[in-house]
């Protein structure tokens, strides 16, 4: 299976699903819709074109932050590894575009966001009393 790095803008199309693996790794997933926008010269207006659907999966700290930050309908951008997955179920078959996300954020060209840095303890690192 070939894969490539990509960056896509669109909207969160489903509720975020969050779970942990048997090994305790956090994982979040959701569907994303990216709608092409075209300028129609005859009407002098922007119109919606085709929609491309992606399944997005996030691991570890990205998964935790996605679950805490994103909601269905949010405009976002996703950067990560793109793969095409073939599937077959109940006599039907098809393909799905999957993105394993490395970076996700709100699309600030369409709104505002309030950023809050997440603080994670580093294993084995002791903070000096003055810094704590």
C-alpha positions in Angstrom: 0.0 0.0 0.0 1.5 3.3 -1.1 1.2 6.4 1.1 2.1 10.1 0.8 2.1 13.1 3.1 -0.9 15.5 2.5 -2.6 18.5 4.0 -6.4 18.9 3.7 -8.8 21.5 4.8 -12.5 20.7 5.5 -15.0 20.1 8.2 -15.3 17.5 11.0 -18.3 15.5 9.7 -18.9 13.1 12.6 -18.6 13.0 16.4 -15.1 12.2 17.6 -14.6 8.6 18.6 -12.1 8.2 21.4 -10.7 5.0 22.9 -7.5 3.3 24.1 -5.9 0.3 22.6 -5.2 -2.9 24.6 -1.7 -1.5 25.2 -3.2 1.8 26.6 -2.5 4.0 23.6 -5.1 6.8 23.1 -6.7 6.8 19.6 -9.3 9.2 18.2 -11.0 9.0 14.8 -13.6 10.9 12.8 -14.8 11.5 9.3 -13.8 14.7 7.5 -15.5 16.3 4.4 -13.5 18.5 2.1 -15.7 20.5 -0.3 -14.3 22.0 -3.4 -15.2 25.7 -3.9 -15.5 27.0 -7.5 -16.2 30.5 -8.8 -19.0 30.5 -11.3 -18.3 33.3 -13.7 -21.8 33.4 -15.1 -23.4 34.1 -11.8 -20.3 35.9 -10.2 -20.7 33.7 -7.1 -18.8 31.0 -5.3 -20.5 27.5 -5.4 -19.8 24.2 -3.8 -18.2 21.5 -5.9 -17.5 17.9 -5.2 -17.1 16.6 -1.7 -14.1 14.3 -0.9 -14.5 12.2 2.3 -11.6 11.1 4.5 -11.4 8.9 7.6 -9.0 10.5 10.0 -7.2 8.7 12.8 -5.0 10.3 15.5 -2.7 8.6 18.1 -1.4 9.4 21.5 -1.3 13.1 22.6 -2.8 14.3 19.3 -5.8 11.9 19.9 -6.3 13.4 23.4 -6.1 17.0 22.2 -8.5 16.3 19.2 -11.0 14.7 21.6 -10.8 17.7 23.9 -10.8 20.4 21.2 -12.8 19.4 18.1 -16.5 19.0 17.5 -18.7 18.0 14.6 -18.9 20.9 12.1 -15.6 22.5 13.1 -13.6 23.9 10.1 -10.1 22.2 10.3 -6.9 21.4 8.5 -5.2 18.0 8.8 -1.7 17.1 7.9 -0.6 13.5 7.8 0.0 10.3 5.9 -2.6 9.6 3.2 -3.4 6.0 2.3 -6.2 4.4 0.2 -7.8 1.4 1.8 -9.9 -1.1 -0.1 -12.9 -2.7 1.8 -15.6 -5.3 1.4 -18.6 -5.8 3.6 -22.0 -7.4 3.2 -21.3 -8.1 -0.5 -20.4 -4.5 -1.2 -16.9 -3.1 -1.8 -15.2 0.2 -2.1 -12.3 2.3 -1.1 -11.6 4.8 1.6 -9.1 7.6 1.8 -7.5 7.5 5.3 -5.3 10.1 6.9 -3.1 9.2 9.9 -2.9 12.7 11.3 0.3 14.2 12.7 -1.0 17.8 12.9 -4.5 19.1 13.2 -5.9 22.6 13.9 -8.8 24.8 13.5 -9.0 26.6 10.1 -8.6 30.2 11.3 -9.6 31.6 7.9 -13.1 30.7 8.9 -13.2 31.5 12.6 -11.3 32.1 15.8 -10.0 29.7 18.4 -8.6 30.0 21.9 -5.3 28.0 22.2 -4.4 26.4 25.5 -1.1 24.6 25.8 -1.4 21.1 27.2 1.0 20.3 29.9 2.3 16.7 30.2 4.7 15.5 32.8 7.9 14.1 31.3 8.7 10.7 32.8 11.7 10.8 35.1 12.0 14.6 35.0 11.7 16.4 38.4 10.7 20.1 38.2 12.7 22.4 40.6 10.5 23.8 43.4 10.8 27.4 42.0 9.4 26.3 38.6 6.6 24.2 39.9 
